[in-house]
Amino acid sequence: MKRSILAAGLLAAGLAQAAEKADDAQLRAAIAGSHRSSKNVARDQWRHPYETLTFFGIKPNMTVVELTPGGGWYTDILAPYLRDNGKLIAADAAYDPSRGPIVAFKKKLDANPAVFGKVVQGVFEPPSTYHFAAPGSVDMVVTFRNLHNWIEEGGDEELKGVFKAVYTSLKPGGVLGVEEHRLPEAMPQDAKASSGYVHESYVIRMAESVGFKLAAISDVNANPKDKADHKGGVWALPPTLTNRDEDRDKYLAIGESDRMTLKFVKP
């Protein structure tokens, strides 16, 4: 009950905080940039980049780490936004020509230096390597739909290790912004998060265990149509549609997953 009351209070605080923020024209310009593909822009309706990043409290003069950027969907927005007065560190596995996604990401950055030329690449390969930023040097760390991968690879200890590394990298008052597929609390979660969904309470507990304080909760990326009970897990939903034509219309009608959006602060 206490956790529910706290969560409700933090959600209200998050909504009020978002309402009070002045419009960020630079962020809107980055989101509207012509360098973004039509395929990526089409996902704005589910990912709410403006609302998500302003909820985290991002500013254009910050040093920001993006953990495991994948194909660079958020990098497309963060790089031009931080280019002139801030710094973006894209933290992922070390470059290896045999790793297709890592090669593709580097090619993406190299192909458009006007947008990505100032992006710094850091090495982030949990549980062994966290060479993405010096201790106490970062204003904000963000990660989007990655926690389930770390849980699958190493369970509680790997996720806690990631949070510890992030905590160390942040300045006092620095922010960790998390977005992740949300598993209803009434549904059991296996130790490997094999469905791709994770309990919000578990994420909060793991982050708090290394010293973070939960500052606010937002439902900007909530989707009440998603019941997290799909064959094939979260990947049954768009954009993956792993079940192909099986129940395709049903999954398209649900849309992308229900997601938690959490803001933590290093005291």
N, C-alpha and C positions, 0 to 999 in steps of 0.2 A: 504493500500500500504506500509506504514512504517513497519507494522508487517511482511509483506512478504519479504521486503528487509532485515530486521533484521534476520528473520528465515533463509534466504538464506546465509547470512553472517555467522551465527552460524553453519549452516550445513557445510559450507566450512571450517570453523575453526575446526570443529570436525573431518572432514576427514583428514585435514592436521595434526592435533594432533595425530590421530591414526597412520598415516604414519610415524611419527617421533619416535614413541615409540620403545624402544628396545624390542626384543623378551623376553617374560617371560617364561623361561623354567619350573619354578615351577608351574605356572598356567597350562601350557600344560600337565605337569605330573599329576596334580590333575584331569584334564579332561580325561586323558587316564587311570585313575586308574581302576584296576580290580574289585573294589567294586561296580562300577556303573553297573546297569542292562543293558542288551542289548536293552530293551524297552526304557530306558532313553537315551542311546547313540544314538538310531535311531532318536531322536528329535533334535540332535545337528544341523542338516542341516537347521532347522527352527529357532532354538533359538540362535545359534551363541554365545555360552558362552564365548569363548576366546575374540572375538571381542567386545562383549558387556561389559565385565568386564574391559578390558583394556581401552575402551572408557571412562568408569567411572573413571579410574585412580587408580584402586585397587593395593595395595602393600601388600606383605606377612607379614609385621610388623604392620598392621593397626588393630584397633578395629572396627569391622564391625557389624552392625545390619541388619539382614534379617527380614523384616516385613511379617508376615503371610506366612511362608514357605510352607504351604500345605503338600504335600507328600514328600517334601524335594528334589526336582529335583536339585535346585541350591545348597542346603545344601550339597549334595554329592560332590560338587566341592569346595565350600567355606570352609568346615570343614578341609579337609586335607591341603588345601592351607594356611590357617591361623593357623594351629595347633601348629607349633613349635615356631613361633616368633610373632604371632598376637593373635587375640581373635575374635571368632564368637559368637554373641548373636542371638539366634533364638527366635523371639518375636511373641507369639501367645496366644490364650486363655489359661487360667489356666487349669491344668490337671483335668479332670473329667472323671471317668470310663464310663460314659454314652455317652461321645462324641467320636464316632468312629474314626474320623480323628486325633484327638489329641492323643488318645491311640495308634493308628498306628504309628504316628510320634515318640512318646516316645519309642515304641518297636524297631523302626528302629535304633534310637540312641543307645539304650541299647544293641542291638544285635551285634554291631561292635565297641567296645570301642577303638580299634586301630585307627579308622578313626574319630569317633564322641565323644570320651571320654572327650574331652576338650570343647565341645560345652556348652555354658551357655544358659539356657532357661529363658527368660523374659516374663512377663505377659503383653499382649497387647490386650485389649478388648474395642475398641472405642464404644461409646464415653465416657465411665466411667473410664477406667483403662489404664494407660500408664507406668507400672512399668518395663521398659526394660533397662534403663540406666540412670545414674546420669547426671544432666545437665552439658553440656560442656565436656563430657567424650569420645565422639565417633568421629572417623575419617570419617566414611562413613555409610550411611543407604541406603539399596537397597530394592526394592520391584518390583515384577514381576506379571503383569496382575491381580492386586488386587483393583485398584482404583474404578472400576465399582461396586464392592461389597460394598465399603464404601458409594458410592453415592447412591446405591439402599437402603441401610439401613438408611441413614440419610441426604442425599442430600448435598448441599453446606456446611452446618455447620459441618457435620461429616468429610468431606474431609479436610476442613480447620482446624479442630481440630487435625486430624492426622498430617498434615503438621506443625502445631504449635508445637506438641510434638516432632516431628523429629528435627525441628529447635532448640528447647531447648536442645536436647540431643547432638547436634553436637558441636564440637570445632569451633572456628573461622577458616574459610577456609575449613571446612568440606563439604562433598559432599552428596547430595541426588541423587541417580540414580533411574530412573523410566522407566519401560517398560509397555506399555498398548496397548490394542486393539484400533486402530485409526479409528475414524469415519470421513469420508470426510466432510470438512467444509461446503459444499453446502447442506448436508443432515441435517434435524432437529434432535436434540438430546432431548429426553424427560428427565424430571427431575430425573428419577430413573435410567437412562442409562440401560433400560431393555433389550436392544439388546446385551449388553456387550461391545459395542463400545463407545468411548468417543472422543470428539473434543480435538485435541492437544492444540488449543488456550485456551480452558477452563482450562486444566491442568496447563498450564503456568500461566494463570491469578490467579488461586487459590494459586499456590506456591509463586508467587511474592507478593500476598496480605499479606503473613505472614513474608515477609522479604527476601526470597530467591532471588538470581540473576540467571537468565538463563545463563549458561556458554557455552553450546554447544548442538547441535541437531545432531543425527546420523540416517541414514536410513539403518543401518546394518540389522535391522529386518523388513524392508519394504517388502511388497508383493503386487505388482501392479495388480496381478490377483484377489485380494480380493476387491470386490466392496461394502462390508458391507451391502448387501441387501438381506440376506438369511432368509428364513422361519426358525424361531427358533433362530435367531440371530447368534452370533459368534459360538455357540455350534453346529451349523449345519456342521461346518468344522471339519477336523480331529484335535485332536484325538478323540473328543467326538462323532461326527457324530450322533447327536441327532435325526435326521430324518431317521436313520437306512438305509433301502434300497432305500428310495425315493431320486432320484438324487445323489446317492452315488458316482457314477463315476465322476460326475461334481464336487462334493466337494473334492474328492481325487485329481482331476486335479488342483484345486485351491491351495490346500495345507493349511497350517496353516495361521492364520490371518495376515493382515497387522498391523504392530505395530510401535508406536512411541517409540523412545529411547531418553530420555532427561537427561541431566546432569545439576543439580542446585548446587549452592555454597552458603554457609552462609558467608556473608562478615566478 
